[in-house]
Amino acid sequence: MANTAQALDATRCPLCGEANRCAMEIERETGQPQPPCWCMAVDFSLAPLERLPEALRGQACICARCAAGAQGD
């Protein structure tokens, strides 16, 4: 499972694979200052985080759709 975590694209949601639009990751990649990320003002209580394997948690941001609890399946 360690290889999966290493191969994870931090710009993509680990739940659905769509772009997560994380301003912090964009800033890290480009070096260009970004406005505060959308995730700083979102309630993640509906996010299906239990679907995310333990080894992948904390490796990449989930997208706004998954954060809102939308099913991407």
Legacy VTK file of the C-alpha trace (Angstrom):
# vtk DataFile Version 3.0
C-alpha trace
ASCII
DATASET POLYDATA
POINTS 73 float
0.000 0.000 0.000
2.974 2.342 0.490
3.476 2.515 -3.289
-0.104 3.746 -3.710
0.469 6.606 -1.273
3.719 7.560 -3.030
2.056 7.516 -6.462
-0.869 9.640 -5.290
-1.347 12.861 -7.279
-1.810 15.613 -4.660
-3.759 17.718 -7.170
-6.498 15.070 -7.447
-9.149 13.958 -4.982
-8.195 10.549 -3.591
-11.890 9.584 -3.443
-13.086 10.355 -6.980
-9.934 11.292 -8.911
-11.182 14.719 -9.987
-9.067 17.870 -9.565
-9.267 19.038 -5.964
-8.426 22.676 -6.809
-6.364 22.980 -3.625
-4.824 26.462 -3.525
-2.165 25.286 -1.094
-1.039 22.537 -3.484
-1.112 24.953 -6.449
1.098 27.342 -4.475
3.464 24.525 -3.512
3.777 23.413 -7.164
4.048 26.843 -8.787
5.598 28.976 -6.061
2.951 31.590 -6.834
0.968 32.962 -3.872
-2.673 31.892 -3.926
-5.759 33.231 -2.182
-7.027 31.186 0.773
-8.151 27.722 -0.336
-11.868 26.947 -0.679
-11.384 24.209 1.902
-10.764 26.715 4.674
-14.483 27.640 4.657
-16.058 24.197 4.114
-17.738 21.834 6.569
-16.278 18.374 5.931
-18.731 16.540 8.197
-20.572 15.005 5.211
-17.399 13.851 3.460
-17.221 10.046 3.086
-13.741 9.900 4.598
-14.295 6.346 5.833
-14.044 5.263 2.162
-10.467 6.504 2.066
-7.897 3.838 3.005
-5.879 4.759 6.089
-2.628 4.818 4.072
-4.038 7.535 1.769
-5.341 9.856 4.483
-3.525 13.142 4.779
-1.793 12.695 1.418
-4.072 14.815 -0.810
-7.101 17.066 -0.399
-10.520 15.787 -1.343
-12.548 17.829 -3.834
-15.467 20.139 -2.998
-18.003 17.632 -4.350
-16.732 14.831 -2.114
-16.392 17.234 0.823
-20.105 17.984 0.440
-20.888 14.261 0.593
-21.808 13.868 -3.073
-21.392 10.318 -4.330
-18.895 10.151 -7.176
-19.517 6.482 -8.022
LINES 1 74
73 0 1 2 3 4 5 6 7 8 9 10 11 12 13 14 15 16 17 18 19 20 21 22 23 24 25 26 27 28 29 30 31 32 33 34 35 36 37 38 39 40 41 42 43 44 45 46 47 48 49 50 51 52 53 54 55 56 57 58 59 60 61 62 63 64 65 66 67 68 69 70 71 72
